[in-house]
Amino acid sequence: MQQLAKKGARSVSAVTEVLKKSTSTRACRNAVWTLTRIDSPVAREGVRWALREGNGSVRQAAMHSISLWADAEAAQELLNVLQVPAAQAQRVAAEALGRIGSRLSSGINYENGGKVAEENSLNWIVPGLLTAGADEHDRVLEHSITYALIETDIPLGTAEGLNSSSVYEQRTALIAMDQMEHGQVHASQVVPLLDSPEPVLRQTAWWVASHHPDWGGALAGFFKERLAATNLTEDGCGELRTQLAHFAGGPEIQNLLPTSLEAPETKPAVRILLLQAMADADPKQPPPHWVGTVRSCLSSKEAALLPAAVTAAKSLSQVKTNAPDFSEPLLRIARNESYSAGLRLEALAALRNGLRPDDSAIVNFVRAQIDPTKPVQVRGAAASVLANAKLNEEQLLELVETAKIAGPLELTKLLGAFEHSSNESVGLKLLAALKESKSLASLRPDVIKTLFAKYPPAVQEKGNGLITMVNADAEKQSAHLEDLLGALKDGDVRRGQIIFNSPKAACFSCHKLGYLGGTAGPDLTSIGQVRTERDLLESIIYPSASFVRSYEPVIVMTKSDEQYNGVVRKDAANELVLATGPNTEARIARADIADIKPGTVSIMPAGLDQQLSKQELADLLAFLKATKWGPR
């Protein structure tokens, strides 16, 4: 083949003769590949003959050859192939037509809306591709046809597909027009499809609209109708919330949200949706009319509205420019004992400057929530509130006793409250409490070292001793695991399920079994099928020993020297979202990130063997081993 190709046009006749007369499929394919290497019109003619007359694999090779040379004279035959149901051949034909179209359209003048293209030979390739896209195909073939249209770059011809009776042809045309270089898709073409009864078309229309946040004005009327609809389902509310947040950067949607919230005819469920959309929008600078509306909702007598109002207030008060202050209504909610502990804590977490130490009643309420019998979400929220509070020395000494009983999920957060102190008495009592804490193993040595860095030398010296206690070596860990494996007998699956779902272990808050549970950690539905008993025990006792793929922790440093440890949940162009614990996450703007590096410490705390008795640990292990085909 190489030697024949070197001879160029002189060998075409002999190669073509083999192609036409040989009974060997392999020889015919090799003849096509040989002709592909020769730059000659007669070589292209031979390949076109193979496309018309060859068998399956020879025709396949011929189409690849035509694609490489972008041979426009083969376009009609390729269109014929595209109309015959045979996915593999159709994909290659579409790819070849896309390359031919790209070559032919490269010299088109688009100054007059692409009208010059109507005189080009492409205006019969585009309809053929659209016709091929009118049927329901597998997604790979669908992509091949759509991408071929994108490569042709003929928006006027492609727009004809929007008038088709086939939803698949309409979708193909819509995506291609949106993606091609000279595409001219308009809001007026897309908005009528946003409420289409055909899910395929409706989802595509929203996907296209999401690329055009400047369409807020055209979409305002549509959103207004949807908010007033009487048939909004729970799923519909979720979609609408996401859509409103996406387009909230435009003035029309910014005005629509508070106006609809304040309208007396707006249903309670829709008002909650609107507040959630405000929180999700994450504006760089909150619109002034949003602030007044949210403040009014925080004082609402509708208890069901308050959680969404608190979330919106928290989101708006965290912006860097002209952040509003909702302290007064948030504190009013926090002091109201008729509200749930969760709502009161969320209100305190939303305070822009944190909890004030002079409100001792509130401080005592929050401290009381760090109780092993409380739900994990409540304990975590309380620890976060205290970590951000500037407590006085007397309150810190009281908090030392709380740190002694805090669980591993809360202890690291809780220590943040002590970072602002350098009092020797506070430091020494905290060290003594940590030595007695069953959650000590959950602390990283670097956390302890940083915590006591501002304290006097006497405290730092004892802190080094605490680090030595925590920093157990691998041999000790391995020996501890072997001892435990020998001692954990007669585990009960049913009791283990109770432990898994209990506030004490709080496994369900991060891990999913079946349809229930959290998503911060790996799904454990069939973990017993893929992990040994020792592996399961190691992951419980020493979660940082190994990481499940896609759940490896990362450390993010910001330009303001803040550090976040978590699992990546969203890696977008404008922000990084980390899962930092059960139902907690950190949203970090890309512009604020200074460095990202792999983490070595799991977000799951260590030391669960100190929280549970050996029997409880045996029961939990038995339950996890039994989840081979899902929870029972």
C-alpha positions as CSV (number, residue, x, y, z in Angstrom):
1,M,0.0,0.0,0.0
2,Q,2.8,2.4,0.9
3,Q,4.7,1.7,-2.3
4,L,1.6,2.0,-4.5
5,A,0.7,5.3,-2.9
6,K,4.2,6.7,-3.6
7,K,3.6,6.1,-7.3
8,G,0.5,8.3,-7.1
9,A,-1.9,8.5,-10.1
10,R,0.2,5.9,-12.1
11,S,-1.0,3.1,-9.7
12,V,-4.7,4.2,-9.5
13,S,-5.8,2.0,-12.5
14,A,-4.2,-1.2,-11.1
15,V,-5.6,-0.5,-7.6
16,T,-9.1,0.3,-8.9
17,E,-9.0,-3.0,-10.9
18,V,-8.4,-4.9,-7.7
19,L,-11.2,-3.0,-6.0
20,K,-13.7,-3.9,-8.8
21,K,-12.7,-7.5,-9.5
22,S,-11.4,-9.0,-6.2
23,T,-13.6,-11.3,-4.2
24,S,-11.6,-10.6,-1.1
25,T,-13.2,-8.0,1.3
26,R,-9.9,-7.4,2.9
27,A,-8.2,-6.7,-0.5
28,C,-11.0,-4.3,-1.5
29,R,-10.7,-2.4,1.8
30,N,-7.0,-2.1,1.4
31,A,-7.5,-0.8,-2.1
32,V,-9.7,1.9,-0.7
33,W,-7.1,2.9,1.9
34,T,-4.4,2.9,-0.8
35,L,-6.5,5.3,-3.0
36,T,-7.1,7.4,0.1
37,R,-3.3,8.1,0.2
38,I,-3.2,9.3,-3.5
39,D,-4.0,12.9,-4.3
40,S,-5.7,12.5,-7.6
41,P,-9.3,13.0,-9.1
42,V,-9.3,9.5,-10.5
43,A,-8.5,8.1,-7.0
44,R,-11.5,10.0,-5.7
45,E,-13.6,8.4,-8.5
46,G,-12.5,4.9,-7.4
47,V,-13.5,5.6,-3.8
48,R,-16.9,6.8,-4.9
49,W,-17.3,3.6,-6.9
50,A,-16.6,1.6,-3.7
51,L,-19.2,3.6,-1.8
52,R,-21.8,2.8,-4.5
53,E,-20.9,-0.9,-5.2
54,G,-18.9,-2.2,-2.3
55,N,-20.1,-4.4,0.6
56,G,-20.6,-3.2,4.2
57,S,-17.0,-2.8,5.5
58,V,-15.7,-1.6,2.1
59,R,-18.4,1.1,2.0
60,Q,-17.5,2.1,5.5
61,A,-13.9,2.5,4.5
62,A,-15.0,4.5,1.5
63,M,-17.0,6.9,3.6
64,H,-14.1,7.5,5.9
65,S,-11.9,8.2,2.9
66,I,-14.5,10.7,1.5
67,S,-14.7,12.3,4.9
68,L,-10.9,12.8,5.0
69,W,-10.9,14.4,1.5
70,A,-14.2,16.3,2.0
71,D,-15.2,15.0,-1.4
72,A,-18.3,17.1,-2.3
73,E,-19.1,15.0,-5.4
74,A,-19.9,12.1,-3.1
75,A,-22.4,14.1,-1.0
76,Q,-25.6,12.8,-2.7
77,E,-24.5,9.2,-2.2
78,L,-23.8,10.0,1.5
79,L,-27.3,11.5,1.9
80,N,-28.7,8.2,0.4
81,V,-26.7,6.2,3.1
82,L,-28.1,8.6,5.8
83,Q,-31.7,7.7,4.9
84,V,-31.2,3.9,5.4
85,P,-31.5,2.7,9.0
86,A,-28.0,1.4,9.8
87,A,-26.6,3.4,12.7
88,Q,-22.9,2.7,12.2
89,A,-23.0,3.7,8.5
90,Q,-25.2,6.7,9.2
91,R,-22.8,8.1,11.7
92,V,-19.9,7.9,9.3
93,A,-22.0,9.4,6.5
94,A,-23.1,12.3,8.8
95,E,-19.5,12.9,9.8
96,A,-18.4,13.0,6.1
97,L,-21.3,15.4,5.2
98,G,-20.3,17.7,8.0
99,R,-16.7,17.9,6.8
100,I,-17.9,18.5,3.2
101,G,-20.2,21.2,4.4
102,S,-17.5,22.9,6.5
103,R,-15.2,23.0,3.4
104,L,-17.9,24.4,1.1
105,S,-19.2,27.0,3.6
106,S,-15.7,28.4,4.4
107,G,-16.0,31.1,1.7
108,I,-19.6,32.2,2.3
109,N,-20.3,35.9,2.9
110,Y,-22.6,36.2,5.8
111,E,-23.0,40.0,5.8
112,N,-26.6,39.9,4.6
113,G,-27.8,37.3,7.1
114,G,-26.3,34.4,5.1
115,K,-28.6,34.9,2.1
116,V,-25.7,34.3,-0.3
117,A,-25.6,30.8,1.0
118,E,-28.9,30.0,-0.6
119,E,-27.1,29.9,-4.0
120,N,-24.5,27.5,-2.7
121,S,-24.7,23.8,-3.2
122,L,-25.0,23.4,0.6
123,N,-28.7,24.2,0.4
124,W,-29.4,20.6,-0.6
125,I,-27.1,19.0,2.0
126,V,-28.7,20.8,5.0
127,P,-32.3,19.6,4.2
128,G,-30.9,16.1,3.8
129,L,-29.3,16.2,7.3
130,L,-32.5,17.7,8.8
131,T,-34.6,14.9,7.2
132,A,-32.2,12.4,8.7
133,G,-32.7,14.0,12.1
134,A,-36.4,13.8,12.0
135,D,-36.5,10.2,13.3
136,E,-35.7,9.1,16.9
137,H,-32.1,7.9,16.9
138,D,-29.6,6.7,19.5
139,R,-27.8,9.7,21.1
140,V,-24.5,9.1,19.3
141,L,-26.1,9.2,15.8
142,E,-28.2,12.1,16.9
143,H,-25.1,14.0,17.9
144,S,-23.3,13.1,14.6
145,I,-26.2,14.6,12.5
146,T,-26.4,17.7,14.7
147,Y,-22.7,18.3,14.7
148,A,-22.7,17.9,10.9
149,L,-25.3,20.7,10.7
150,I,-23.2,22.8,13.0
151,E,-20.2,22.3,10.7
152,T,-22.1,23.4,7.6
153,D,-22.8,26.7,9.4
154,I,-25.9,27.6,7.3
155,P,-28.4,29.1,9.9
156,L,-31.1,30.1,7.3
157,G,-31.3,26.6,5.9
158,T,-31.1,25.0,9.3
159,A,-33.9,27.2,10.6
160,E,-36.4,25.4,8.3
161,G,-36.2,22.5,10.7
162,L,-38.0,24.5,13.3
163,N,-41.2,24.3,11.1
164,S,-41.0,20.5,11.0
165,S,-43.8,18.3,12.5
166,S,-41.0,16.1,14.0
167,V,-39.9,17.2,17.5
168,Y,-36.6,15.5,16.9
169,E,-36.0,17.5,13.7
170,Q,-36.9,20.7,15.6
171,R,-34.5,19.8,18.4
172,T,-31.7,19.0,16.0
173,A,-32.2,22.4,14.2
174,L,-32.5,24.3,17.5
175,I,-29.3,22.9,18.9
176,A,-27.4,23.4,15.6
177,M,-28.5,27.0,15.2
178,D,-27.5,27.8,18.8
179,Q,-24.0,26.2,18.4
180,M,-22.9,27.1,14.8
181,E,-20.5,30.0,14.4
182,H,-23.0,32.2,12.5
183,G,-26.1,30.9,14.2
184,Q,-28.9,33.4,14.7
185,V,-31.3,31.7,17.1
186,H,-33.6,34.3,18.6
187,A,-35.7,34.4,21.8
188,S,-38.9,34.6,19.7
189,Q,-38.0,31.1,18.3
190,V,-37.2,29.5,21.6
191,V,-39.7,31.0,24.1
192,P,-42.8,29.4,22.5
193,L,-41.1,26.0,23.0
194,L,-40.4,26.4,26.7
195,D,-43.9,25.2,27.6
196,S,-44.1,22.5,24.9
197,P,-46.0,19.4,25.9
198,E,-43.1,17.4,24.3
199,P,-40.5,16.8,27.0
200,V,-37.7,16.4,24.4
201,L,-38.5,19.9,22.9
202,R,-39.1,21.6,26.2
203,Q,-35.8,20.4,27.7
204,T,-33.9,21.4,24.6
205,A,-35.5,24.9,24.6
206,W,-34.4,25.5,28.2
207,W,-31.0,24.2,27.4
208,V,-30.6,26.8,24.6
209,A,-32.2,29.5,26.7
210,S,-29.7,28.9,29.5
211,H,-26.9,30.1,27.1
212,H,-28.6,33.5,26.8
213,P,-29.1,35.1,30.2
214,D,-29.8,38.3,28.4
215,W,-33.2,36.9,27.3
216,G,-34.7,37.9,30.7
217,G,-37.0,40.5,29.1
218,A,-38.4,38.0,26.6
219,L,-38.9,35.4,29.3
220,A,-40.5,37.7,31.9
221,G,-44.0,37.1,30.5
222,F,-43.5,33.4,30.4
223,F,-42.3,33.2,34.0
224,K,-45.2,35.4,35.1
225,E,-47.7,32.9,33.5
226,R,-45.9,29.9,35.1
227,L,-46.0,31.5,38.5
228,A,-49.7,32.0,38.2
229,A,-50.4,28.5,36.9
230,T,-52.6,26.2,39.1
231,N,-51.0,23.0,38.0
232,L,-47.5,23.5,39.2
233,T,-46.1,20.2,40.5
234,E,-43.3,19.7,43.0
235,D,-40.9,18.9,40.1
236,G,-42.2,21.9,38.2
237,C,-41.5,24.2,41.1
238,G,-37.9,22.9,41.3
239,E,-37.4,23.6,37.6
240,L,-38.9,27.0,37.8
241,R,-36.8,27.9,40.8
242,T,-33.6,27.0,38.9
243,Q,-34.7,28.9,35.8
244,L,-35.6,32.0,37.7
245,A,-32.3,32.0,39.5
246,H,-30.4,31.6,36.2
247,F,-32.0,34.6,34.6
248,A,-32.1,36.8,37.8
249,G,-29.1,38.8,36.5
250,G,-31.5,40.7,34.1
251,P,-33.5,43.7,35.4
252,E,-36.8,42.3,34.2
253,I,-36.5,39.1,36.3
254,Q,-35.1,41.1,39.2
255,N,-38.3,43.1,39.2
256,L,-40.5,40.1,38.7
257,L,-39.3,38.2,41.8
258,P,-40.2,40.8,44.5
259,T,-43.3,42.0,42.6
260,S,-44.7,38.4,42.6
261,L,-43.7,37.9,46.2
262,E,-45.6,40.9,47.3
263,A,-48.7,40.2,45.2
264,P,-51.6,39.1,47.5
265,E,-52.8,36.4,45.1
266,T,-49.4,34.6,45.0
267,K,-49.8,31.1,46.6
268,P,-47.6,30.3,49.7
269,A,-45.7,27.5,47.8
270,V,-44.9,30.0,45.0
271,R,-43.7,32.6,47.5
272,I,-41.3,30.0,49.0
273,L,-40.1,29.2,45.4
274,L,-39.4,32.9,44.7
275,L,-37.4,33.3,47.9
276,Q,-35.4,30.2,47.1
277,A,-34.7,31.6,43.6
278,M,-33.4,34.8,45.2
279,A,-31.1,32.8,47.4
280,D,-29.9,30.7,44.5
281,A,-29.3,33.7,42.2
282,D,-26.2,34.7,44.2
283,P,-26.0,38.3,42.9
284,K,-22.8,40.2,43.2
285,Q,-24.8,43.2,44.5
286,P,-28.4,42.6,45.7
287,P,-31.1,44.7,44.0
288,P,-32.4,47.2,46.6
289,H,-36.0,46.0,46.1
290,W,-35.0,42.5,47.0
291,V,-33.7,43.6,50.4
292,G,-37.0,45.2,51.5
293,T,-39.0,42.2,50.3
294,V,-36.8,39.7,52.1
295,R,-36.9,41.8,55.3
296,S,-40.7,41.9,55.1
297,C,-40.8,38.1,54.7
298,L,-38.6,37.6,57.8
299,S,-41.3,39.3,59.8
300,S,-44.1,37.3,58.2
301,K,-46.6,35.5,60.4
302,E,-46.5,32.6,57.9
303,A,-44.2,30.1,59.6
304,A,-43.8,28.1,56.5
305,L,-42.3,31.1,54.7
306,L,-39.5,31.7,57.3
307,P,-37.0,29.0,56.4
308,A,-36.8,30.2,52.8
309,A,-36.7,33.9,53.9
310,V,-33.8,33.1,56.3
311,T,-31.9,31.3,53.5
312,A,-32.4,34.3,51.1
313,A,-31.3,36.7,53.8
314,K,-28.1,34.7,54.4
315,S,-27.3,34.6,50.7
316,L,-27.9,38.4,50.2
317,S,-25.9,39.4,53.3
318,Q,-22.8,37.5,52.1
319,V,-22.2,39.6,49.0
320,K,-19.0,41.7,49.0
321,T,-20.6,44.9,47.8
322,N,-23.2,46.8,49.7
323,A,-24.2,43.8,51.8
324,P,-27.5,44.4,53.6
325,D,-28.0,43.8,57.3
326,F,-30.9,41.6,58.4
327,S,-29.7,41.3,62.1
328,E,-32.9,42.7,63.7
329,P,-35.5,40.3,62.1
330,L,-33.1,37.3,62.2
331,L,-32.5,37.8,66.0
332,R,-36.2,38.1,66.5
333,I,-36.6,34.7,64.9
334,A,-33.7,33.2,66.9
335,R,-35.2,34.4,70.2
336,N,-38.7,33.0,69.5
337,E,-38.9,29.7,71.5
338,S,-42.0,28.6,69.6
339,Y,-39.9,28.0,66.4
340,S,-37.9,24.9,65.9
341,A,-34.3,24.7,67.0
342,G,-33.2,24.2,63.4
343,L,-34.9,27.4,62.2
344,R,-33.5,29.5,65.1
345,L,-30.0,28.2,64.4
346,E,-30.3,29.0,60.7
347,A,-31.4,32.5,61.6
348,L,-28.2,32.9,63.7
349,A,-26.1,31.4,61.0
350,A,-27.4,34.0,58.6
351,L,-26.2,36.9,60.8
352,R,-23.6,38.9,58.8
353,N,-21.3,39.6,61.7
354,G,-22.0,36.4,63.7
355,L,-23.6,35.9,67.1
356,R,-23.0,38.6,69.7
357,P,-21.5,37.4,73.0
358,D,-23.7,39.9,75.1
359,D,-26.8,37.8,74.3
360,S,-26.1,35.1,76.9
361,A,-29.6,33.5,76.6
362,I,-29.0,32.8,72.9
363,V,-25.4,31.6,73.5
364,N,-26.7,29.1,76.1
365,F,-29.4,28.0,73.7
366,V,-26.9,27.3,71.0
367,R,-24.5,25.5,73.3
368,A,-27.3,23.2,74.5
369,Q,-27.8,22.0,70.9
370,I,-24.3,20.4,71.0
371,D,-25.8,17.3,72.4
372,P,-25.2,13.7,71.1
373,T,-28.9,13.0,71.2
374,K,-29.8,15.9,69.0
375,P,-30.1,15.5,65.2
376,V,-26.8,15.8,63.3
377,Q,-28.0,18.8,61.3
378,V,-28.9,20.7,64.5
379,R,-25.6,19.8,66.2
380,G,-23.6,20.8,63.1
381,A,-25.5,24.1,62.7
382,A,-25.0,25.0,66.4
383,A,-21.3,24.3,66.2
384,S,-21.0,26.5,63.1
385,V,-22.8,29.4,64.9
386,L,-20.5,29.1,67.9
387,A,-17.4,28.9,65.7
388,N,-18.2,32.3,64.2
389,A,-19.2,34.0,67.5
390,K,-16.7,36.2,69.3
391,L,-17.3,34.7,72.8
392,N,-15.8,36.2,75.9
393,E,-13.5,34.3,78.3
394,E,-16.3,33.3,80.6
395,Q,-18.3,31.9,77.8
396,L,-15.3,30.0,76.3
397,L,-14.7,28.3,79.7
398,E,-18.3,27.2,79.7
399,L,-17.9,26.0,76.1
400,V,-14.9,23.8,77.1
401,E,-17.3,21.5,78.9
402,T,-19.4,21.3,75.7
403,A,-16.3,20.5,73.6
404,K,-15.7,17.5,75.9
405,I,-18.9,15.8,74.9
406,A,-19.1,17.0,71.3
407,G,-19.2,14.4,68.6
408,P,-16.5,14.0,65.9
409,L,-18.7,15.8,63.4
410,E,-19.0,18.9,65.5
411,L,-15.7,19.1,67.4
412,T,-13.5,20.5,64.6
413,K,-16.0,23.2,63.9
414,L,-16.5,24.0,67.6
415,L,-12.7,24.6,68.1
416,G,-13.1,27.6,65.7
417,A,-14.6,29.5,68.7
418,F,-11.3,29.3,70.6
419,E,-9.1,30.6,67.8
420,H,-9.7,34.2,68.9
421,S,-8.5,33.6,72.4
422,S,-5.0,33.6,73.8
423,N,-5.9,33.2,77.5
424,E,-3.7,30.7,79.2
425,S,-6.5,29.5,81.6
426,V,-8.8,28.9,78.6
427,G,-6.1,27.1,76.7
428,L,-5.1,24.7,79.5
429,K,-8.8,23.8,80.3
430,L,-9.4,23.2,76.6
431,L,-6.4,20.9,76.4
432,A,-7.6,18.9,79.5
433,A,-11.1,18.6,78.0
434,L,-9.8,17.4,74.6
435,K,-7.7,14.7,76.3
436,E,-10.9,13.3,77.9
437,S,-12.9,13.7,74.7
438,K,-14.0,10.6,72.8
439,S,-13.8,12.6,69.6
440,L,-10.1,13.4,69.9
441,A,-9.1,11.0,67.1
442,S,-11.2,13.1,64.7
443,L,-8.8,16.0,65.1
444,R,-6.0,16.5,62.6
445,P,-2.6,17.4,64.1
446,D,-2.4,20.5,61.9
447,V,-5.7,21.7,63.3
448,I,-4.5,21.3,66.9
449,K,-1.2,23.1,66.1
450,T,-2.9,26.1,64.5
451,L,-5.5,26.3,67.3
452,F,-2.9,26.7,70.1
453,A,-0.4,28.8,68.1
454,K,-1.7,32.1,69.7
455,Y,-1.6,30.7,73.2
456,P,1.3,31.1,75.7
457,P,4.3,28.8,75.5
458,A,3.1,26.6,78.4
459,V,-0.2,25.9,76.5
460,Q,1.7,25.2,73.2
461,E,4.0,22.8,74.9
462,K,1.1,20.7,76.2
463,G,-0.5,21.0,72.8
464,N,2.5,19.3,71.3
465,G,1.8,16.4,73.7
466,L,-1.8,16.2,72.5
467,I,-0.6,16.1,68.9
468,T,1.6,13.1,69.7
469,M,-1.4,11.3,71.1
470,V,-3.4,12.0,67.9
471,N,-0.7,11.3,65.4
472,A,-0.8,7.5,65.7
473,D,1.4,5.6,63.2
474,A,0.3,3.1,60.6
475,E,1.5,0.1,62.5
476,K,-0.6,1.0,65.6
477,Q,-3.6,1.6,63.4
478,S,-3.2,-1.8,61.7
479,A,-2.8,-3.5,65.1
480,H,-5.9,-1.7,66.4
481,L,-7.9,-2.9,63.5
482,E,-6.8,-6.5,64.0
483,D,-7.7,-6.4,67.7
484,L,-11.1,-4.9,66.9
485,L,-11.8,-7.5,64.2
486,G,-11.2,-10.2,66.7
487,A,-13.4,-8.6,69.3
488,L,-16.4,-7.7,67.1
489,K,-18.6,-10.8,67.2
490,D,-22.3,-11.6,67.0
491,G,-23.3,-8.4,65.2
492,D,-27.0,-8.0,64.5
493,V,-28.2,-6.6,61.2
494,R,-31.4,-5.1,62.5
495,R,-29.6,-3.4,65.5
496,G,-27.0,-2.2,63.0
497,Q,-29.6,-0.5,60.9
498,I,-30.8,1.4,64.0
499,I,-27.2,2.5,64.7
500,F,-26.7,3.5,61.1
501,N,-29.8,5.8,61.3
502,S,-29.2,7.0,64.8
503,P,-28.0,10.6,65.7
504,K,-25.1,9.0,67.6
505,A,-23.4,7.5,64.5
506,A,-25.2,9.8,62.0
507,C,-24.1,7.6,59.0
508,F,-27.3,8.4,57.1
509,S,-26.6,12.1,57.1
510,C,-23.7,11.6,54.6
511,H,-24.4,8.2,53.0
512,K,-27.3,7.0,51.0
513,L,-28.9,3.5,51.2
514,G,-31.4,3.0,48.4
515,Y,-33.3,6.2,48.0
516,L,-32.7,7.6,51.5
517,G,-29.7,9.4,53.0
518,G,-27.1,12.1,52.3
519,T,-24.8,12.5,49.3
520,A,-21.7,14.0,50.9
521,G,-20.2,10.5,51.1
522,P,-20.3,7.4,48.8
523,D,-23.5,5.4,48.2
524,L,-23.5,2.4,50.5
525,T,-26.4,0.5,49.0
526,S,-24.3,-2.4,47.8
527,I,-21.1,-1.8,49.8
528,G,-21.1,-5.3,51.3
529,Q,-20.6,-6.7,47.8
530,V,-17.4,-4.9,47.0
531,R,-15.7,-4.4,50.4
532,T,-14.3,-7.0,52.9
533,E,-15.1,-6.8,56.6
534,R,-11.6,-5.4,57.3
535,D,-12.1,-2.7,54.6
536,L,-15.4,-1.7,56.1
537,L,-14.0,-1.5,59.6
538,E,-11.0,0.6,58.4
539,S,-13.3,3.0,56.6
540,I,-15.3,3.5,59.8
541,I,-12.3,3.9,62.2
542,Y,-9.7,5.5,59.9
543,P,-11.7,7.1,57.0
544,S,-8.6,9.0,55.8
545,A,-6.7,5.7,55.1
546,S,-8.2,5.4,51.6
547,F,-10.7,7.3,49.5
548,V,-13.4,6.2,47.2
549,R,-13.0,7.4,43.6
550,S,-14.8,10.8,43.1
551,Y,-14.9,11.4,46.9
552,E,-11.2,12.4,47.2
553,P,-10.9,15.5,49.4
554,V,-9.3,18.7,48.1
555,I,-7.9,21.7,50.0
556,V,-8.8,25.1,48.5
557,M,-6.9,28.2,49.6
558,T,-8.4,31.6,48.8
559,K,-6.6,34.9,48.2
560,S,-7.7,36.0,51.6
561,D,-5.9,33.0,53.2
562,E,-9.1,31.1,54.0
563,Q,-8.8,27.3,53.7
564,Y,-11.6,24.9,52.8
565,N,-11.4,21.0,53.0
566,G,-14.1,19.1,51.2
567,V,-15.2,17.0,48.3
568,V,-15.9,18.7,44.9
569,R,-19.6,18.8,44.2
570,K,-19.6,21.3,41.4
571,D,-16.7,22.4,39.2
572,A,-18.0,25.3,37.2
573,A,-16.4,28.2,35.3
574,N,-17.4,30.8,37.9
575,E,-17.4,28.8,41.1
576,L,-16.3,25.7,43.0
577,V,-18.7,24.0,45.4
578,L,-17.3,21.7,48.1
579,A,-19.3,19.4,50.3
580,T,-17.7,20.0,53.7
581,G,-19.9,17.8,55.8
582,P,-23.5,16.6,56.2
583,N,-25.8,19.1,54.5
584,T,-23.0,21.8,54.5
585,E,-21.1,23.1,51.6
586,A,-18.8,25.9,50.7
587,R,-19.2,28.0,47.5
588,I,-16.0,29.6,46.4
589,A,-15.8,32.0,43.5
590,R,-13.1,31.1,40.9
591,A,-11.7,34.6,41.1
592,D,-11.1,34.2,44.8
593,I,-9.2,30.9,44.6
594,A,-5.4,31.1,45.1
595,D,-4.6,27.4,45.1
596,I,-6.2,23.9,44.9
597,K,-4.4,20.8,46.0
598,P,-5.3,17.2,46.9
599,G,-6.4,16.7,50.5
600,T,-5.2,13.9,52.8
601,V,-8.0,14.0,55.4
602,S,-11.5,12.7,54.8
603,I,-14.5,14.9,55.6
604,M,-15.8,11.9,57.5
605,P,-14.4,12.2,61.1
606,A,-12.3,9.5,62.6
607,G,-12.8,8.1,66.1
608,L,-16.2,6.5,65.7
609,D,-14.9,3.5,67.6
610,Q,-14.7,5.8,70.6
611,Q,-18.3,7.0,70.1
612,L,-19.8,3.5,69.8
613,S,-19.5,0.5,72.1
614,K,-17.9,-2.7,70.7
615,Q,-21.4,-4.3,70.4
616,E,-22.7,-1.3,68.5
617,L,-19.7,-1.3,66.2
618,A,-20.2,-5.1,65.6
619,D,-23.9,-4.5,64.8
620,L,-23.1,-1.6,62.4
621,L,-20.5,-3.8,60.6
622,A,-23.0,-6.6,60.3
623,F,-25.5,-4.3,58.7
624,L,-23.0,-2.9,56.2
625,K,-21.9,-6.4,55.3
626,A,-25.5,-7.3,54.6
627,T,-26.0,-4.5,52.0
628,K,-25.0,-6.7,49.1
629,W,-28.2,-6.2,47.1
630,G,-29.5,-3.1,48.8
631,P,-30.8,-2.4,52.3
632,R,-33.0,-5.0,53.9
